[in-house]
Amino acid sequence: MSEFAETAGSPLPAPAAHSQTLSRGIRVLEVLAEADEPMSIIELAAALDVHRSIAYRILRTLEDHGLVVRNPAGLVRLGPRLAALARGVSRDLQATALPVLTRIANELGMTAFVAVLDQGEIFTLVSIEPRKAHATVAQQPGTRHPLHRGAPGIAIQSGLSAAQWAALGLPETRRSEAGEVAALGYASSHNEVIPGLSSIAVPLLVPGESPASVAVVYISSLHSPTDIGAVLTAAARTIVAELG
């Protein structure tokens, strides 16, 4: 079969075929990132809907590059090389946000993080837990959840133009709460992503970066939502100013 398709007498490149092997390898990393504990090869093969031998070959390649590792029992988890690669994602934003998030986490006594929009989902870019707190909530970098759930997603939705929202092609309509963020100064949610947890977030619009939000997640707090929102708004302004 020819590599080119004829259109109006001129040869045009045919659409490039996707690499099934690469796609499966990426899916392995996504499955492991979403898992609460290491997985067996059989479990990964089932998640990919492939034969165990295929899953094994994919894992061996990822293992050779340090992206996954196996423990003495043969169970698979993400490898340290992946963390090194992740540090290069929005490097300037991560570096700038880190000290700001540290201050917020310790001031409010709750986990602070930056979430970014990625292919219609919310992706935790960087997070910090407070040094001293009776109970903290882990919000690991790489954690993903749907855009339509939780305060970080609502805050991001509030900063999207109509064209940007339409380009996402999501089946859900924009949250009505997104229209209230400008007036309130923040977005809030409870029991939406993880039962029992609350979150407050504000938009973080950095030129050249994906739409994002600065957020906190907590079990309970003596701080009012308004006060938390004010702290987050100041933090977002600081990050934008330092990157500007």
Secondary structure, DSSP 8 states (H G I E B T S, - for coil): --SEEEETTEEEE------HHHHHHHHHHHHHHH-SS-B-HHHHHHHHTS-HHHHHHHHHHHHHTTSEEE-TT--EEE-HHHHHHHTTTTHHHHHHHHHHHHHHHHHHTSEEEEEEEETTEEEEEEEE--SS-SS-----TT-EEETTSSHHHHHHHHT--HHHHHHH--SS---GGGGGHHHHSSEEEESSSSTT-EEEEEEE--TTS--EEEEEEES--SS-HHHHHHHHHHHHHHHHHHH-
